[in-house]
Amino acid sequence: AGFSIVCEGQLDLIRCHVSGIENVVAPQGTALTGDHGRILKRYADEVVLCFDSDAAGQKAAVRSLESLAPVGLSIRVLNLPTPHDPDSFSLEFGPEALSEAVVAAPEYFGFLMDRLCSQHDPLSDRGRRAILQEMNAGLNIANDAVLRDSWTRKLAARLGVSTESVVMEM
């Protein structure tokens, strides 16, 4: 398939397989490690994180950057609607809907920017500062000049400020 899907647990993995999606692994929880990242890199260059929609699952998706980016994996994040996980989403909407959602999953930094903008007010000075700091921390972990350039421009547009000011703050 060209990418691996990472779910939280075995029921999600089983439901994906029953639905015909077989490029799935589950670390039995949300704690991905660098070893997991290195093993995944042997099989694909991209990972789609498909964790639960609860707060723990979303935090785990954010933390996964530390384990996956340093080994050179591209990351996308499927943010399922609350209260779903891959198992319940597939049962309610069907396996085709899950497959389509996986294909349409946004890039990691798109997910992160949306998450940060929902946690902090992007129209306030304090909110913009928090969003910039957390995006910068993630981009530092990714350590990729092209990603930094691209997401700096996207972040500037989202916050309604100049790219130059975002570069100066980051």
C-alpha positions in Angstrom: 0.0 0.0 0.0 3.0 2.3 0.4 2.1 3.2 4.0 1.4 1.6 7.3 -1.5 2.3 9.6 -0.9 2.4 13.3 -3.9 1.8 15.6 -3.9 1.6 19.4 -5.0 -1.9 20.1 -5.8 -5.3 18.9 -9.6 -4.8 18.4 -8.9 -1.9 16.0 -6.3 -4.0 14.2 -8.7 -6.9 13.9 -11.5 -4.7 12.6 -9.2 -3.2 10.0 -8.2 -6.7 8.8 -11.9 -7.8 8.7 -12.6 -4.7 6.7 -9.9 -5.6 4.1 -7.3 -3.1 5.4 -4.2 -5.3 6.0 -1.3 -2.8 6.3 -2.1 -2.2 10.0 -0.1 -2.7 13.1 -0.9 -2.0 16.8 1.6 -1.3 19.5 -1.0 -2.4 22.1 -1.6 1.0 23.5 -0.4 4.4 22.5 3.3 4.4 23.4 5.3 4.2 20.1 9.0 4.0 20.5 12.0 4.6 18.3 12.3 0.9 17.8 8.8 0.8 16.5 9.7 3.6 14.1 12.8 1.8 12.8 10.8 -1.4 12.2 8.0 0.4 10.4 10.5 2.2 8.2 11.6 -1.2 6.9 8.2 -1.7 5.4 7.0 1.8 4.4 8.0 5.4 4.1 4.8 6.7 5.5 2.7 6.0 8.6 -1.0 6.9 9.1 -1.7 7.2 12.8 -5.2 6.0 13.6 -5.6 6.4 17.3 -8.8 6.7 19.3 -10.5 10.1 19.2 -10.3 10.6 23.0 -7.8 12.9 24.6 -5.3 10.1 25.3 -5.3 9.0 21.7 -4.9 12.6 20.4 -2.0 13.2 22.8 -0.4 10.0 21.7 -0.6 11.1 18.0 1.2 14.3 19.0 3.9 12.4 20.9 4.4 9.9 18.0 6.4 12.5 16.1 9.4 11.9 18.5 9.5 8.2 17.6 8.7 8.4 13.9 10.2 11.5 12.4 13.9 10.8 13.3 13.9 7.6 11.3 12.6 9.4 8.2 9.0 8.4 8.2 6.4 10.8 6.8 3.4 11.0 9.1 -0.3 11.5 8.6 -2.9 11.5 11.3 -6.5 10.3 10.9 -8.5 12.2 13.4 -11.7 10.2 13.8 -14.9 11.9 15.0 -15.6 11.6 18.7 -16.3 9.0 20.3 -14.9 6.7 17.6 -11.9 4.5 17.2 -11.2 2.5 14.0 -13.3 -0.4 15.3 -16.4 1.6 16.1 -16.0 3.9 13.1 -15.9 0.9 10.7 -18.9 -0.7 12.4 -21.0 2.4 12.2 -20.0 3.8 8.8 -18.6 0.8 7.0 -15.2 -0.4 6.0 -15.2 1.8 2.8 -15.6 4.9 4.9 -12.7 3.9 7.1 -10.5 3.3 4.0 -11.5 6.6 2.5 -10.8 8.4 5.8 -7.3 6.8 5.9 -6.5 7.9 2.4 -7.7 11.4 3.2 -5.9 11.7 6.5 -4.0 15.0 6.7 -0.3 15.4 7.2 1.0 15.5 10.7 1.6 19.2 10.9 -1.8 19.9 9.5 -3.3 17.8 12.3 -1.0 19.6 14.8 -1.9 23.1 13.6 -5.6 22.3 13.7 -5.3 20.9 17.2 -3.3 23.8 18.4 -5.7 26.3 16.9 -8.5 24.6 18.7 -6.6 24.6 22.0 -5.4 28.2 21.8 -7.1 31.3 20.4 -5.3 32.1 17.1 -6.8 35.6 17.2 -5.1 36.5 20.5 -1.5 37.4 21.1 -1.2 34.8 23.8 -2.8 32.1 21.6 -0.6 32.8 18.6 2.5 32.7 20.7 1.5 29.3 22.1 0.7 27.9 18.7 4.0 29.2 17.3 6.0 27.7 20.2 4.4 24.3 19.9 4.6 24.1 16.1 8.3 25.2 16.3 9.0 22.4 18.8 7.5 19.8 16.5 9.3 21.2 13.4 12.6 21.0 15.4 11.9 17.3 16.1 11.2 16.7 12.4 14.5 18.5 11.5 13.5 19.0 7.9 14.1 22.3 6.1 11.4 21.7 3.5 8.8 20.9 6.1 9.8 23.9 8.1 9.5 26.2 5.1 6.2 24.8 4.0 4.5 24.8 7.4 5.9 28.2 8.3 4.1 29.7 5.3 0.9 27.7 6.1 1.0 28.7 9.8 1.5 32.4 8.9 -1.5 32.3 6.6 -3.6 30.5 9.3 -2.6 33.1 12.0 -3.0 36.1 9.6 0.6 37.3 10.0 3.5 37.6 7.7 5.8 34.6 7.0 8.7 36.8 8.0 7.3 37.3 11.4 6.7 33.6 11.9 10.3 32.9 10.8 11.6 35.5 13.3 9.6 34.0 16.2 10.6 30.4 15.4 
